[in-house]
């Protein structure tokens, strides 16, 4: 078949673009300026003059895995509280406010302690404490300006301002006009060193509602939480980032202070600045504002590793929703070579209409509504999972879908993937990789992530080189080694038995 000229030109262009990926990555790597301040904080800078803007990331090697038992959700809750202002940002009269905050915390703690008594709780005492807390909160509102950090950023042209808490890392990021870097440095250093936990009890209710919406009333959330709890029996990766309902209900400010202390270790901090910058002037600003953070000699806490899994783990979740499944296998974290292998396998199996599982289960067999693979669940600081998420198409069942996925896994073990499949998957990955290098924000995110997680931002520039090394034999070997019955966890979502019986009657 003759290829039209325009299509041929497009294909040639794409091939040339893909072949240029390693060179572009190496060029970017050489332009990154990496500096470690005297206190141990790492700064990455990349000058790009495309527009008079700059993207800034500050990442902390602190996440849900660093929480204390019984205080799950503290890292995520702290992220919320870090937007509440500081002793200067949002404060009207901090000395008076400080006294009110202490009284609010004291009253709130007494209220929690009374409610914790369960059947022994004195209702009249609770009512009095609630009234006192509300009165103090109303008085407190006259002593601060709410959302002052948001206002400062917005009025100075900020875009993309947000934060995120994961199992491994907590991140704060924003893009600004290039002449507003000092504003960013002032805000971020101040809320790092002088945060004020305003509106604590109000915000706790907000976090509890977020938990209800994302887990308790969400079939996908319930299934995922049950799956992770089954897959990790020892390691804290099994605990939800939002925390358990039991812990969140009475979580204290002390729990947040415990996590915040870990923020204050400069060895746990990476700052990335990408955009229209003067590197010397930018570094001087960062040193001025963040260099005052004292050096920390506190060694990292050792987290107990998850023991090797000896047999299949399975769990069922009943919910009034369409059925679905999650299947996960334990595997190494980056930079292990086998992690790259699973990166390729993720694409080969479920990314695109021609991918193996999508073509066989969704398009041809039509036994699945959806199927996707995910490498690196739930995070990458410690050994993680290669997982499948899938939903059967009616009238097919979870069992049929699981059997079909297992069969494809067995095919990987007994038959080498074709050169065509492997090449297509690698090219998809390279195109996605290139796309991730286009914007200042994407670059700042990538550089800071790998520097903090792996101790070397240059991981990003070596990524495609490692991908190119992977062979069909590597994929087969990894499948045989990790995708085994004893190494897997299977979680299924199904409707309650009584409801399924009613549906069968209605169909008849």
C-alpha positions as CSV (number, residue, x, y, z in Angstrom):
1,X,0.0,0.0,0.0
2,X,1.4,3.4,-0.9
3,X,1.6,5.9,1.9
4,X,0.4,9.4,1.1
5,X,3.1,12.0,1.0
6,X,1.7,14.0,3.9
7,X,1.4,10.9,6.1
8,X,4.9,9.7,5.1
9,X,6.3,13.1,6.0
10,X,4.5,12.9,9.4
11,X,5.9,9.5,10.1
12,X,9.4,10.5,9.2
13,X,9.1,13.6,11.4
14,X,7.9,11.5,14.3
15,X,10.8,9.1,13.9
16,X,13.3,11.9,13.8
17,X,11.7,13.4,16.9
18,X,11.9,10.1,18.8
19,X,15.5,9.5,17.7
20,X,16.5,13.0,19.0
21,X,15.1,12.3,22.5
22,X,18.5,11.2,24.1
23,X,20.3,14.2,22.7
24,X,17.7,16.7,24.0
25,X,17.7,15.1,27.4
26,X,21.5,15.3,27.7
27,X,21.5,18.9,26.6
28,X,19.0,19.8,29.3
29,X,20.9,17.9,31.9
30,X,24.1,19.8,31.1
31,X,22.3,23.1,31.6
32,X,20.9,22.3,35.1
33,X,22.8,24.0,37.9
34,X,22.8,22.0,41.1
35,X,23.9,23.6,44.4
36,X,23.8,22.3,47.9
37,X,23.5,25.0,50.6
38,X,25.7,24.9,53.7
39,X,22.7,23.5,55.7
40,X,22.2,20.6,53.2
41,X,19.2,22.0,51.2
42,X,19.5,21.2,47.4
43,X,18.7,23.8,44.7
44,X,18.3,23.0,41.0
45,X,18.1,25.8,38.5
46,X,17.5,25.8,34.8
47,X,17.5,29.0,32.7
48,X,14.9,29.0,29.9
49,X,14.2,32.4,28.2
50,X,11.0,31.4,26.3
51,X,8.8,33.7,28.4
52,X,9.3,36.1,31.3
53,X,8.0,33.5,33.8
54,X,9.4,31.0,36.2
55,X,8.1,27.8,37.7
56,X,9.1,26.9,41.3
57,X,8.8,23.6,43.1
58,X,9.7,23.0,46.7
59,X,9.6,19.3,47.7
60,X,9.9,17.7,51.1
61,X,11.0,14.0,51.5
62,X,8.1,13.6,53.9
63,X,4.9,11.8,53.3
64,X,2.3,9.4,54.6
65,X,5.0,6.7,55.2
66,X,6.6,9.0,57.8
67,X,3.5,9.2,60.0
68,X,3.3,7.8,63.5
69,X,1.0,4.8,64.2
70,X,-2.4,6.1,65.2
71,X,-1.8,9.5,63.4
72,X,-2.5,8.5,59.8
73,X,-3.5,11.4,57.6
74,X,-1.3,13.9,59.5
75,X,1.0,14.6,56.5
76,X,-2.0,15.3,54.2
77,X,-3.7,17.4,56.9
78,X,-0.5,19.4,57.4
79,X,-0.5,20.3,53.7
80,X,-3.9,21.9,54.2
81,X,-2.7,23.8,57.3
82,X,0.3,25.2,55.5
83,X,-2.0,27.4,53.5
84,X,-3.4,29.0,56.7
85,X,-0.7,31.7,57.0
86,X,2.2,32.4,59.3
87,X,3.1,34.6,62.2
88,X,3.3,37.5,59.7
89,X,1.3,36.4,56.7
90,X,-2.4,36.7,57.6
91,X,-1.7,38.0,61.1
92,X,-3.3,41.2,62.4
93,X,-2.1,41.0,66.0
94,X,-0.2,37.8,66.4
95,X,0.5,38.2,70.1
96,X,-3.2,38.4,70.9
97,X,-4.0,35.7,68.3
98,X,-1.4,33.4,69.8
99,X,-3.2,33.4,73.2
100,X,-6.5,32.7,71.5
101,X,-5.1,29.9,69.5
102,X,-3.8,28.2,72.7
103,X,-7.2,28.5,74.3
104,X,-8.9,27.1,71.2
105,X,-6.5,24.1,71.1
106,X,-7.0,23.5,74.8
107,X,-10.8,23.6,74.5
108,X,-10.8,21.5,71.4
109,X,-8.5,18.9,73.0
110,X,-10.9,18.6,76.0
111,X,-13.8,18.2,73.7
112,X,-12.0,15.4,71.8
113,X,-11.1,13.7,75.1
114,X,-14.7,13.8,76.2
115,X,-16.0,12.4,73.0
116,X,-13.5,9.6,73.1
117,X,-15.1,8.2,76.2
118,X,-17.9,6.7,74.0
119,X,-20.7,5.4,76.2
120,X,-19.3,7.3,79.1
121,X,-19.4,10.7,77.3
122,X,-21.2,13.4,79.3
123,X,-23.5,15.1,76.8
124,X,-23.9,18.3,78.8
125,X,-20.1,18.6,79.1
126,X,-19.8,18.2,75.3
127,X,-22.4,20.9,74.7
128,X,-20.6,23.3,77.0
129,X,-17.3,22.7,75.3
130,X,-18.8,23.0,71.8
131,X,-20.3,26.4,72.8
132,X,-17.0,27.6,74.3
133,X,-15.1,26.4,71.2
134,X,-17.4,28.2,68.8
135,X,-17.2,31.4,70.9
136,X,-13.4,31.3,70.8
137,X,-13.4,30.6,67.1
138,X,-15.6,33.6,66.4
139,X,-13.4,35.9,68.5
140,X,-10.3,34.5,66.7
141,X,-11.7,35.4,63.3
142,X,-11.2,39.1,64.1
143,X,-7.4,38.6,64.6
144,X,-6.3,37.3,61.2
145,X,-7.0,37.5,57.4
146,X,-8.0,34.2,55.9
147,X,-6.4,32.9,52.6
148,X,-3.7,35.5,52.7
149,X,-1.1,33.2,51.0
150,X,-3.6,32.6,48.1
151,X,-4.3,36.3,47.8
152,X,-0.6,37.3,47.7
153,X,0.1,34.8,45.0
154,X,-3.0,35.5,42.9
155,X,-2.6,39.3,43.0
156,X,1.0,38.9,41.8
157,X,0.2,36.9,38.7
158,X,0.5,33.3,40.0
159,X,-0.8,30.4,38.0
160,X,-0.9,26.7,38.8
161,X,-0.5,27.2,42.5
162,X,-1.2,24.0,44.4
163,X,0.3,21.3,46.7
164,X,0.2,17.6,46.9
165,X,0.9,14.9,49.5
166,X,1.9,11.4,48.6
167,X,3.3,8.4,50.3
168,X,6.8,9.6,49.8
169,X,6.9,13.3,49.2
170,X,5.0,16.5,49.8
171,X,5.2,19.2,47.2
172,X,4.3,22.9,46.9
173,X,4.4,24.5,43.5
174,X,3.5,27.7,41.5
175,X,4.4,29.6,38.4
176,X,5.0,33.4,38.6
177,X,6.3,36.3,36.6
178,X,10.1,36.1,36.7
179,X,10.4,39.3,38.8
180,X,8.4,37.7,41.6
181,X,10.9,35.1,42.8
182,X,11.6,36.9,46.0
183,X,7.9,37.0,46.9
184,X,7.9,33.2,46.5
185,X,11.0,32.8,48.6
186,X,9.6,34.9,51.4
187,X,6.2,33.1,51.4
188,X,7.6,29.6,51.2
189,X,10.4,30.1,53.8
190,X,8.0,31.8,56.2
191,X,5.4,29.1,56.0
192,X,8.1,26.5,56.4
193,X,9.6,28.0,59.5
194,X,6.7,29.9,61.1
195,X,3.4,28.3,60.1
196,X,0.3,29.1,62.2
197,X,-2.4,26.3,62.4
198,X,-5.4,28.6,62.1
199,X,-8.9,27.1,61.7
200,X,-7.6,23.7,62.8
201,X,-11.0,22.2,63.8
202,X,-12.8,23.7,60.9
203,X,-10.2,22.3,58.5
204,X,-10.4,18.9,60.2
205,X,-14.0,18.7,59.3
206,X,-13.0,19.6,55.7
207,X,-10.5,16.7,55.6
208,X,-13.0,14.3,57.1
209,X,-15.5,15.2,54.4
210,X,-12.8,14.7,51.7
211,X,-12.2,11.2,53.3
212,X,-15.9,10.4,53.1
213,X,-16.2,11.5,49.5
214,X,-13.1,9.8,48.2
215,X,-13.3,6.6,50.2
216,X,-16.4,5.9,52.3
217,X,-19.0,6.8,49.6
218,X,-16.7,5.9,46.6
219,X,-16.7,2.3,45.3
220,X,-13.3,2.8,43.6
221,X,-11.9,4.5,46.8
222,X,-13.2,1.7,49.0
223,X,-11.8,-1.0,46.7
224,X,-8.4,0.7,46.4
225,X,-8.0,1.2,50.1
226,X,-8.9,-2.5,50.8
227,X,-6.5,-3.6,48.1
228,X,-3.5,-1.6,49.5
229,X,-4.3,-2.8,53.0
230,X,-4.1,-6.4,51.8
231,X,-1.0,-6.0,49.7
232,X,1.0,-4.3,52.5
233,X,0.7,-6.0,55.9
234,X,3.7,-4.4,57.5
235,X,5.0,-1.5,55.5
236,X,3.1,1.8,55.8
237,X,2.4,1.9,52.1
238,X,-0.7,-0.1,53.1
239,X,-2.1,2.9,54.9
240,X,-4.2,5.5,53.1
241,X,-2.7,9.0,52.5
242,X,-5.9,10.6,53.8
243,X,-5.6,8.5,56.9
244,X,-8.2,6.2,58.5
245,X,-11.5,7.6,59.7
246,X,-10.6,6.5,63.3
247,X,-7.4,8.4,63.3
248,X,-8.7,11.5,61.6
249,X,-11.7,11.9,63.9
250,X,-9.6,13.0,66.8
251,X,-6.3,13.9,65.2
252,X,-4.4,16.6,67.1
253,X,-2.2,19.5,66.3
254,X,0.6,17.7,68.0
255,X,0.4,15.0,65.3
256,X,0.8,17.7,62.6
257,X,3.7,19.3,64.6
258,X,5.5,15.9,64.6
259,X,5.3,15.7,60.8
260,X,6.3,19.4,60.4
261,X,9.5,18.8,62.3
262,X,10.6,16.5,59.5
263,X,10.0,19.4,57.0
264,X,12.6,21.4,58.9
265,X,15.4,19.0,58.0
266,X,17.2,20.7,55.0
267,X,18.5,17.3,53.9
268,X,14.9,16.5,53.1
269,X,14.3,19.5,50.9
270,X,14.8,20.1,47.1
271,X,14.0,23.4,45.4
272,X,13.7,23.5,41.6
273,X,13.5,26.8,39.6
274,X,13.0,26.7,35.9
275,X,12.4,29.7,33.6
276,X,13.6,33.2,32.9
277,X,16.1,33.6,35.7
278,X,19.5,34.9,36.5
279,X,21.0,31.9,38.3
280,X,23.4,33.8,40.5
281,X,20.7,36.3,41.7
282,X,18.2,33.5,42.2
283,X,20.6,31.4,44.2
284,X,21.4,34.5,46.4
285,X,17.7,34.9,47.1
286,X,17.3,31.3,48.0
287,X,20.3,31.3,50.3
288,X,19.1,34.5,52.0
289,X,15.6,33.0,52.8
290,X,16.3,29.3,53.2
291,X,19.9,29.3,54.3
292,X,18.8,30.4,57.8
293,X,17.2,26.9,58.3
294,X,19.5,25.2,60.7
295,X,21.5,22.1,59.6
296,X,20.0,18.9,60.9
297,X,21.9,15.9,62.2
298,X,18.8,13.7,62.7
299,X,19.3,10.4,60.9
300,X,16.4,9.1,58.7
301,X,14.0,6.7,60.4
302,X,14.3,3.2,59.2
303,X,10.9,1.9,58.0
304,X,10.3,-1.9,58.4
305,X,10.3,-3.5,54.9
306,X,7.4,-5.5,53.7
307,X,8.3,-9.2,54.0
308,X,8.3,-11.3,50.8
309,X,4.8,-12.5,50.0
310,X,4.4,-16.3,50.3
311,X,0.9,-16.9,49.0
312,X,-1.9,-15.1,47.1
313,X,-3.9,-12.6,49.1
314,X,-7.5,-11.9,48.1
315,X,-10.2,-9.6,49.4
316,X,-13.8,-8.8,48.5
317,X,-15.5,-5.5,48.9
318,X,-19.3,-5.3,48.7
319,X,-20.8,-2.1,47.3
320,X,-23.9,-1.0,45.4
321,X,-21.8,-0.4,42.2
322,X,-20.7,-2.1,39.0
323,X,-18.1,-4.8,39.6
324,X,-14.4,-4.2,39.2
325,X,-11.0,-5.7,40.1
326,X,-7.5,-4.7,41.1
327,X,-4.6,-7.1,40.8
328,X,-1.1,-6.2,42.1
329,X,2.3,-7.8,42.2
330,X,5.3,-6.8,44.4
331,X,8.4,-5.5,42.5
332,X,11.5,-3.4,43.0
333,X,11.4,0.4,43.0
334,X,13.6,2.6,40.8
335,X,16.4,2.9,39.9
336,X,16.4,-1.0,39.7
337,X,16.6,-2.1,36.1
338,X,13.4,-4.3,36.5
339,X,11.5,-1.1,37.3
340,X,12.3,0.1,33.7
341,X,11.1,-3.3,32.4
342,X,7.7,-2.8,34.0
343,X,7.5,0.7,32.6
344,X,7.6,-0.8,29.2
345,X,5.2,-3.6,30.1
346,X,2.7,-1.0,31.3
347,X,2.6,0.6,27.9
348,X,2.7,-2.7,26.0
349,X,-0.2,-4.2,27.9
350,X,-2.8,-1.4,28.2
351,X,-1.8,2.0,26.6
352,X,-3.5,2.6,23.3
353,X,-6.0,0.6,21.2
354,X,-3.4,-1.7,19.9
355,X,-2.0,-2.7,23.3
356,X,-2.4,-6.3,24.3
357,X,-5.0,-6.3,27.0
358,X,-7.0,-3.4,25.6
359,X,-7.2,-5.0,22.1
360,X,-8.1,-8.5,23.5
361,X,-10.4,-7.7,26.4
362,X,-12.1,-4.4,25.4
363,X,-12.2,-4.4,21.6
364,X,-12.1,-8.0,20.5
365,X,-13.4,-10.1,23.3
366,X,-15.6,-7.3,24.7
367,X,-15.5,-8.8,28.2
368,X,-14.1,-5.6,29.8
369,X,-15.4,-2.1,30.0
370,X,-11.9,-0.9,30.9
371,X,-8.5,-2.3,31.7
372,X,-5.2,-0.5,32.6
373,X,-1.9,-1.3,34.0
374,X,0.1,0.9,36.4
375,X,3.7,0.6,37.4
376,X,4.9,2.0,40.7
377,X,1.9,1.8,42.9
378,X,1.5,3.5,45.4
379,X,4.9,5.3,45.3
380,X,8.6,4.8,44.6
381,X,10.7,5.4,47.7
382,X,10.3,1.7,48.7
383,X,9.5,-1.5,46.7
384,X,6.1,-1.1,45.1
385,X,3.5,-2.8,42.9
386,X,2.7,-3.5,39.3
387,X,-1.0,-3.4,39.2
388,X,-4.0,-4.0,36.9
389,X,-7.3,-2.1,37.2
390,X,-10.2,-3.5,35.3
391,X,-14.0,-3.6,35.1
392,X,-16.0,-6.4,33.3
393,X,-18.6,-5.6,30.6
394,X,-22.1,-7.0,31.4
395,X,-22.9,-9.9,31.4
396,X,-19.3,-10.9,32.0
397,X,-18.0,-11.3,35.5
398,X,-15.0,-10.4,37.6
399,X,-13.9,-14.0,37.5
400,X,-13.9,-14.1,33.7
401,X,-12.0,-10.9,33.5
402,X,-9.4,-12.0,36.1
403,X,-8.9,-15.3,34.3
404,X,-8.3,-13.4,31.0
405,X,-5.7,-11.2,32.6
406,X,-4.0,-14.2,34.2
407,X,-3.9,-15.9,30.8
408,X,-2.2,-12.9,29.2
409,X,0.3,-12.9,32.0
410,X,1.0,-16.6,31.3
411,X,1.5,-15.8,27.6
412,X,4.2,-13.3,28.6
413,X,6.0,-16.0,30.4
414,X,5.9,-18.5,27.6
415,X,6.1,-16.4,24.5
416,X,8.4,-13.5,23.7
417,X,6.7,-10.2,22.8
418,X,7.2,-9.3,19.2
419,X,9.8,-6.7,18.0
420,X,6.9,-4.6,16.6
421,X,5.1,-4.5,20.0
422,X,8.3,-3.6,21.8
423,X,9.3,-0.9,19.4
424,X,5.8,0.6,19.4
425,X,5.8,0.7,23.2
426,X,9.2,2.3,23.4
427,X,8.3,5.0,20.9
428,X,5.1,5.8,22.8
429,X,7.2,6.2,25.9
430,X,9.7,8.5,24.2
431,X,7.0,10.7,22.8
432,X,5.4,11.0,26.3
433,X,8.8,11.7,27.7
434,X,9.4,14.5,25.2
435,X,6.0,16.0,26.0
436,X,7.0,16.1,29.7
437,X,10.0,18.3,28.9
438,X,8.0,21.1,27.1
439,X,7.0,23.4,30.0
440,X,8.9,25.0,32.8
441,X,6.5,23.5,35.3
442,X,6.9,20.0,34.0
443,X,10.7,20.3,34.0
444,X,10.7,21.7,37.6
445,X,8.5,18.9,38.7
446,X,10.7,16.2,37.0
447,X,14.0,17.6,38.2
448,X,12.9,18.1,41.8
449,X,11.2,14.7,42.0
450,X,14.1,12.6,40.9
451,X,16.6,14.6,42.9
452,X,14.6,14.1,46.1
453,X,13.5,10.6,45.5
454,X,16.7,9.1,44.0
455,X,19.3,11.7,45.0
456,X,20.1,12.5,41.3
457,X,18.0,14.6,39.0
458,X,19.9,13.1,36.0
459,X,17.7,10.0,36.2
460,X,15.4,11.8,33.8
461,X,18.1,12.2,31.1
462,X,19.1,8.5,31.3
463,X,15.5,7.2,31.3
464,X,15.2,6.6,27.5
465,X,18.7,5.1,27.3
466,X,17.6,2.5,29.9
467,X,14.4,1.9,28.1
468,X,16.3,1.3,24.8
469,X,18.2,-1.5,26.5
470,X,15.2,-3.6,27.4
471,X,14.7,-6.7,25.3
472,X,11.8,-9.2,24.9
473,X,13.8,-11.6,27.0
474,X,13.9,-9.0,29.8
475,X,10.1,-8.8,29.8
476,X,9.7,-12.6,29.8
477,X,12.2,-12.9,32.7
478,X,10.5,-10.2,34.8
479,X,7.1,-11.8,34.2
480,X,8.4,-15.2,35.3
481,X,10.1,-13.7,38.4
482,X,7.4,-11.3,39.7
483,X,4.0,-12.0,38.1
484,X,3.5,-15.2,40.1
485,X,0.5,-16.6,42.0
486,X,2.2,-16.3,45.4
487,X,3.3,-12.7,44.8
488,X,-0.1,-11.3,43.8
489,X,-2.9,-9.6,45.6
490,X,-6.4,-9.6,44.1
491,X,-9.2,-7.3,45.3
492,X,-12.7,-7.5,43.8
493,X,-15.7,-5.2,44.1
494,X,-19.1,-6.8,43.9
495,X,-22.7,-6.0,44.7
496,X,-24.2,-7.3,48.0
497,X,-25.6,-10.8,47.7
498,X,-29.2,-9.8,48.4
499,X,-29.1,-7.1,45.7
500,X,-27.7,-9.5,43.1
501,X,-30.6,-12.0,43.8
502,X,-33.1,-9.2,43.2
503,X,-31.5,-8.3,39.9
504,X,-31.6,-11.9,38.7
505,X,-35.3,-12.0,39.6
506,X,-35.9,-8.8,37.7
507,X,-34.1,-10.1,34.6
508,X,-36.3,-13.2,34.6
